[in-house]
Amino acid sequence: FADALARAGKSLVDRARPPVRYPQPEPLVAVPHDHSFPSGHAATSFACATILATAVPRLAVPLYVLAAAIAFSRVYVGVHYPLDVLGGALLGVAVATALRWLGRALRRSRAAPPAG
């Protein structure tokens, strides 16, 4: 869901990717052809980290460090600006938080005694 929202956001924001700077050695990754904001990698990695951190709280720090490393890698290889990954990270955390809230609300409604 986070990836789908990130893709939708890219078409709405229409922000160009960082320019490829020459001369440079072989690129580390293929430059994507879609828009830049928000980062889909950051959105999905932070959504995953948030869901897993709530399931296994003792792993929260390593999970968020891994998500941050994935997000930073997108800036490092030159396919995103820092704001792109920050926006993606916030989107991922928001999606995961909303899904957790929805899941709890559904469990409560099923556990509630029938009215009447």
C-alpha positions in Angstrom: 0.0 0.0 0.0 2.9 2.4 0.8 4.4 1.7 -2.6 1.1 2.3 -4.4 0.7 5.6 -2.6 4.3 6.6 -3.4 3.7 5.9 -7.1 0.6 8.0 -7.0 2.5 10.8 -5.2 5.2 10.7 -7.9 2.6 11.4 -10.6 1.0 14.2 -8.5 4.2 16.0 -7.5 6.0 15.5 -10.8 9.5 16.3 -9.4 12.4 15.5 -11.7 15.2 13.1 -10.5 18.6 14.6 -9.6 20.7 15.3 -12.6 23.2 12.8 -13.7 26.7 14.3 -13.3 29.4 13.6 -15.8 32.1 12.6 -16.0 31.4 9.8 -13.6 32.3 6.1 -13.6 29.6 3.5 -14.3 26.4 4.4 -12.5 25.8 2.3 -9.4 22.1 1.7 -10.3 20.0 2.3 -13.4 18.4 5.7 -13.2 14.6 5.2 -12.9 12.4 6.8 -15.5 9.6 7.9 -13.2 9.5 11.0 -11.0 11.4 11.5 -7.8 9.1 12.5 -4.9 8.4 10.5 -2.7 10.9 7.7 -2.6 9.1 4.4 -3.0 12.1 2.5 -1.4 11.9 4.7 1.6 8.2 4.4 1.9 8.1 0.6 1.8 11.2 0.1 4.0 9.8 2.4 6.7 6.3 0.9 6.5 7.8 -2.5 6.9 10.1 -1.4 9.8 7.1 0.2 11.6 4.9 -2.9 11.3 7.7 -5.3 12.3 8.8 -3.0 15.2 5.3 -3.1 16.7 5.3 -6.9 16.4 8.8 -7.3 17.8 9.6 -4.2 19.8 13.1 -5.4 20.8 14.1 -5.2 17.1 12.8 -1.7 16.5 16.2 0.0 16.5 17.8 -2.4 14.0 14.7 -2.3 11.8 14.7 1.5 11.6 18.5 1.6 11.1 18.0 -0.8 8.1 15.2 1.3 6.8 17.3 4.5 7.1 20.2 2.8 5.4 17.9 1.8 2.5 16.6 5.3 2.3 20.1 6.9 2.4 21.3 4.5 -0.3 18.8 6.1 -2.7 20.5 9.5 -2.1 24.0 8.0 -2.2 23.5 6.4 -5.6 22.1 9.7 -6.9 18.5 8.8 -7.8 16.8 10.8 -5.1 17.1 14.1 -3.2 17.2 13.9 0.6 13.7 15.4 0.8 12.4 12.6 -1.4 13.5 9.9 1.1 12.3 12.0 4.0 8.8 12.2 2.4 8.9 8.5 1.6 9.8 7.6 5.1 7.0 9.8 6.6 4.6 8.2 4.1 5.7 4.7 5.1 5.3 5.3 8.8 1.9 7.0 8.2 0.6 4.1 6.1 1.8 1.5 8.7 0.3 3.5 11.6 -3.0 3.8 9.7 -3.1 0.1 8.9 -2.3 -0.8 12.6 -5.1 1.5 13.7 -7.5 0.0 11.2 -6.6 -3.5 12.3 -7.2 -2.7 16.0 -10.5 -1.0 15.2 -11.6 -4.1 13.2 -10.6 -6.5 16.1 -12.5 -4.3 18.6 -15.6 -4.3 16.4 -15.6 -8.1 16.1 -15.0 -8.5 19.9 -17.8 -6.1 20.8 -21.1 -7.8 21.9 -24.0 -7.5 19.5 -26.2 -4.5 20.2 -29.7 -5.2 21.3 
